[in-house]
Amino acid sequence: MDEKKSIGRLISILYRHAKVYFHRNLDGYGLGHGQVPVLMYIIQHGPITQHKINQHFHLDKGSTSALIKSLEKNDFIYRKQDSLDKRSYFLYTTEKTNALLPELKQVFKGWTEILTKDFNPEEKKQAFSLLNRMIINSEQYLNIEKGKDESKTN
């Protein structure tokens, strides 16, 4: 296969570039590349449970737990026990996070603007559509493979 036609390679390059961009723009706040999308999700949908984060970002419980602990340790979020289910906690943003919100939004907007520079509105719409379809395709594949793995253990 022609190296330039590997979608995985191109996505990998974009991922590495995004890490550099977010590191440069957020390191001064004590936020890592992986923490910011989770923090933004809590801001937009909170208060929410860790389980909702697992589902939205397709992360395993251990990865989400580590992200949440780090955000909590650095005073970006706090947990409050669910009054109906004592095993569950709701996640809330702190004043520190709320004060940073305009800057966080600008950093995300800036990355999207960089990626879609010189795209017309239709091209932007198409890019989002195609990327979302790729996500759906990969999820469907992984769910099928997960079923195969589970059937082997039964």
CYANA upper distance limits for C-alpha pairs under 8 A (distance plus 0.5 A):
  1 MET  CA      5 LYS  CA      7.56
  1 MET  CA      6 SER  CA      7.96
  2 ASP  CA      6 SER  CA      7.60
  3 GLU  CA      9 ARG  CA      8.44
  4 LYS  CA      9 ARG  CA      8.49
  4 LYS  CA     10 LEU  CA      8.34
  6 SER  CA     10 LEU  CA      7.01
  7 ILE  CA     11 ILE  CA      6.61
  8 GLY  CA     12 SER  CA      6.53
  9 ARG  CA     13 ILE  CA      6.79
 10 LEU  CA     14 LEU  CA      6.80
 11 ILE  CA     15 TYR  CA      6.57
 12 SER  CA     16 ARG  CA      6.80
 13 ILE  CA     17 HIS  CA      6.70
 14 LEU  CA     18 ALA  CA      6.52
 15 TYR  CA     19 LYS  CA      6.79
 16 ARG  CA     20 VAL  CA      6.98
 17 HIS  CA     21 TYR  CA      6.72
 18 ALA  CA     22 PHE  CA      6.52
 18 ALA  CA    111 TRP  CA      8.20
 19 LYS  CA     23 HIS  CA      6.40
 19 LYS  CA     33 HIS  CA      6.34
 20 VAL  CA     24 ARG  CA      6.62
 21 TYR  CA     25 ASN  CA      6.73
 21 TYR  CA    111 TRP  CA      8.10
 22 PHE  CA     26 LEU  CA      6.13
 22 PHE  CA     27 ASP  CA      8.11
 22 PHE  CA     32 GLY  CA      8.25
 22 PHE  CA     33 HIS  CA      6.23
 22 PHE  CA    107 VAL  CA      8.10
 23 HIS  CA     27 ASP  CA      5.68
 23 HIS  CA     32 GLY  CA      7.14
 23 HIS  CA     33 HIS  CA      6.65
 25 ASN  CA    107 VAL  CA      7.37
 26 LEU  CA     30 GLY  CA      7.43
 26 LEU  CA     31 LEU  CA      6.31
 26 LEU  CA     32 GLY  CA      7.61
 26 LEU  CA     33 HIS  CA      8.37
 27 ASP  CA     31 LEU  CA      6.19
 27 ASP  CA     32 GLY  CA      7.13
 30 GLY  CA     74 ASN  CA      8.12
 31 LEU  CA     35 GLN  CA      6.75
 31 LEU  CA     36 VAL  CA      7.07
 32 GLY  CA     36 VAL  CA      7.10
 33 HIS  CA     37 PRO  CA      8.36
 34 GLY  CA     38 VAL  CA      7.74
 34 GLY  CA     67 LEU  CA      8.19
 35 GLN  CA     39 LEU  CA      6.57
 35 GLN  CA     67 LEU  CA      6.61
 35 GLN  CA     71 LEU  CA      7.72
 36 VAL  CA     40 MET  CA      6.54
 37 PRO  CA     41 TYR  CA      6.63
 38 VAL  CA     42 ILE  CA      6.81
 38 VAL  CA     53 ILE  CA      7.65
 38 VAL  CA     67 LEU  CA      8.49
 39 LEU  CA     43 ILE  CA      6.72
 39 LEU  CA     71 LEU  CA      8.33
 39 LEU  CA     76 PHE  CA      8.35
 40 MET  CA     44 GLN  CA      6.66
 41 TYR  CA     45 HIS  CA      6.37
 41 TYR  CA     46 GLY  CA      7.99
 41 TYR  CA     53 ILE  CA      8.33
 42 ILE  CA     46 GLY  CA      5.17
 42 ILE  CA     47 PRO  CA      7.16
 42 ILE  CA     48 ILE  CA      7.15
 42 ILE  CA     91 LEU  CA      7.62
 42 ILE  CA     92 TYR  CA      7.48
 42 ILE  CA     93 THR  CA      7.54
 43 ILE  CA     47 PRO  CA      8.49
 43 ILE  CA     92 TYR  CA      8.26
 43 ILE  CA     93 THR  CA      6.93
 46 GLY  CA     91 LEU  CA      7.15
 46 GLY  CA     92 TYR  CA      6.57
 46 GLY  CA     93 THR  CA      8.24
 47 PRO  CA     90 PHE  CA      6.14
 47 PRO  CA     91 LEU  CA      5.71
 47 PRO  CA     92 TYR  CA      5.62
 47 PRO  CA     93 THR  CA      8.50
 48 ILE  CA     52 LYS  CA      7.07
 48 ILE  CA     53 ILE  CA      8.38
 48 ILE  CA     90 PHE  CA      5.60
 48 ILE  CA     91 LEU  CA      5.88
 48 ILE  CA     92 TYR  CA      7.91
 49 THR  CA     53 ILE  CA      7.44
 49 THR  CA     88 SER  CA      7.60
 49 THR  CA     89 TYR  CA      6.44
 49 THR  CA     90 PHE  CA      5.23
 49 THR  CA     91 LEU  CA      6.48
 50 GLN  CA     54 ASN  CA      6.86
 50 GLN  CA     64 THR  CA      7.58
 50 GLN  CA     65 SER  CA      8.10
 50 GLN  CA     68 ILE  CA      8.41
 50 GLN  CA     89 TYR  CA      7.97
 50 GLN  CA     90 PHE  CA      7.93
 50 GLN  CA     91 LEU  CA      7.90
 51 HIS  CA     55 GLN  CA      6.81
 51 HIS  CA     61 LYS  CA      8.35
 52 LYS  CA     56 HIS  CA      6.61
 53 ILE  CA     57 PHE  CA      6.49
 53 ILE  CA     58 HIS  CA      8.35
 53 ILE  CA     59 LEU  CA      8.17
 53 ILE  CA     64 THR  CA      7.73
 54 ASN  CA     58 HIS  CA      5.91
 54 ASN  CA     59 LEU  CA      5.33
 54 ASN  CA     60 ASP  CA      6.73
 54 ASN  CA     61 LYS  CA      7.01
 54 ASN  CA     64 THR  CA      6.90
 55 GLN  CA     59 LEU  CA      7.48
 59 LEU  CA     63 SER  CA      6.79
 59 LEU  CA     64 THR  CA      6.80
 60 ASP  CA     64 THR  CA      6.91
 61 LYS  CA     65 SER  CA      6.45
 62 GLY  CA     66 ALA  CA      6.74
 63 SER  CA     67 LEU  CA      6.84
 64 THR  CA     68 ILE  CA      6.58
 65 SER  CA     69 LYS  CA      6.58
 66 ALA  CA     70 SER  CA      6.70
 67 LEU  CA     71 LEU  CA      6.71
 68 ILE  CA     72 GLU  CA      6.54
 68 ILE  CA     77 ILE  CA      8.47
 69 LYS  CA     73 LYS  CA      6.46
 70 SER  CA     74 ASN  CA      6.72
 71 LEU  CA     75 ASP  CA      6.83
 71 LEU  CA     76 PHE  CA      5.71
 71 LEU  CA     77 ILE  CA      6.38
 72 GLU  CA     76 PHE  CA      6.25
 72 GLU  CA     77 ILE  CA      5.40
 72 GLU  CA     78 TYR  CA      6.07
 72 GLU  CA     79 ARG  CA      8.35
 75 ASP  CA     94 THR  CA      7.26
 75 ASP  CA     96 LYS  CA      7.59
 76 PHE  CA     93 THR  CA      6.50
 76 PHE  CA     94 THR  CA      6.00
 76 PHE  CA     95 GLU  CA      8.45
 76 PHE  CA     96 LYS  CA      6.70
 76 PHE  CA     97 THR  CA      5.74
 77 ILE  CA     91 LEU  CA      7.06
 77 ILE  CA     92 TYR  CA      5.90
 77 ILE  CA     93 THR  CA      4.82
 77 ILE  CA     94 THR  CA      5.72
 77 ILE  CA     97 THR  CA      7.94
 78 TYR  CA     91 LEU  CA      6.33
 78 TYR  CA     92 TYR  CA      5.89
 78 TYR  CA     93 THR  CA      6.90
 78 TYR  CA     94 THR  CA      7.27
 79 ARG  CA     89 TYR  CA      6.37
 79 ARG  CA     90 PHE  CA      6.07
 79 ARG  CA     91 LEU  CA      5.23
 79 ARG  CA     92 TYR  CA      6.78
 80 LYS  CA     89 TYR  CA      5.81
 80 LYS  CA     90 PHE  CA      5.73
 80 LYS  CA     91 LEU  CA      7.06
 80 LYS  CA     92 TYR  CA      8.22
 81 GLN  CA     85 ASP  CA      8.30
 81 GLN  CA     86 LYS  CA      6.67
 81 GLN  CA     87 ARG  CA      8.08
 81 GLN  CA     88 SER  CA      6.59
 81 GLN  CA     89 TYR  CA      4.78
 81 GLN  CA     90 PHE  CA      6.71
 82 ASP  CA     86 LYS  CA      6.18
 82 ASP  CA     87 ARG  CA      8.02
 82 ASP  CA     88 SER  CA      6.00
 82 ASP  CA     89 TYR  CA      5.67
 82 ASP  CA     90 PHE  CA      6.77
 93 THR  CA     97 THR  CA      6.49
 93 THR  CA     98 ASN  CA      7.38
 94 THR  CA     98 ASN  CA      6.84
 95 GLU  CA     99 ALA  CA      6.57
 96 LYS  CA    100 LEU  CA      7.03
 97 THR  CA    101 LEU  CA      6.71
100 LEU  CA    104 LEU  CA      6.68
101 LEU  CA    105 LYS  CA      6.62
102 PRO  CA    106 GLN  CA      6.77
103 GLU  CA    107 VAL  CA      6.81
104 LEU  CA    108 PHE  CA      6.95
105 LYS  CA    109 LYS  CA      6.57
106 GLN  CA    110 GLY  CA      6.39
107 VAL  CA    111 TRP  CA      6.91
108 PHE  CA    112 THR  CA      6.92
109 LYS  CA    113 GLU  CA      6.65
110 GLY  CA    114 ILE  CA      6.66
111 TRP  CA    115 LEU  CA      6.70
112 THR  CA    116 THR  CA      6.57
113 GLU  CA    117 LYS  CA      6.16
116 THR  CA    124 LYS  CA      7.10
119 PHE  CA    123 GLU  CA      6.03
119 PHE  CA    124 LYS  CA      6.48
120 ASN  CA    124 LYS  CA      6.86
121 PRO  CA    125 LYS  CA      6.73
122 GLU  CA    126 GLN  CA      6.58
123 GLU  CA    127 ALA  CA      6.51
124 LYS  CA    128 PHE  CA      6.83
125 LYS  CA    129 SER  CA      6.66
126 GLN  CA    130 LEU  CA      6.53
127 ALA  CA    131 LEU  CA      6.63
128 PHE  CA    132 ASN  CA      6.57
129 SER  CA    133 ARG  CA      6.72
130 LEU  CA    134 MET  CA      6.77
131 LEU  CA    135 ILE  CA      6.86
132 ASN  CA    136 ILE  CA      6.83
133 ARG  CA    137 ASN  CA      6.63
134 MET  CA    138 SER  CA      6.61
135 ILE  CA    139 GLU  CA      6.59
136 ILE  CA    140 GLN  CA      6.61
137 ASN  CA    141 TYR  CA      6.76
138 SER  CA    142 LEU  CA      6.60
139 GLU  CA    143 ASN  CA      6.53
140 GLN  CA    144 ILE  CA      6.77
141 TYR  CA    145 GLU  CA      6.72
142 LEU  CA    146 LYS  CA      6.42
143 ASN  CA    147 GLY  CA      6.73
144 ILE  CA    148 LYS  CA      6.96
145 GLU  CA    149 ASP  CA      6.74
146 LYS  CA    150 GLU  CA      6.67
147 GLY  CA    151 SER  CA      6.63
148 LYS  CA    152 LYS  CA      6.93
149 ASP  CA    153 THR  CA      7.38
150 GLU  CA    154 ASN  CA      7.13
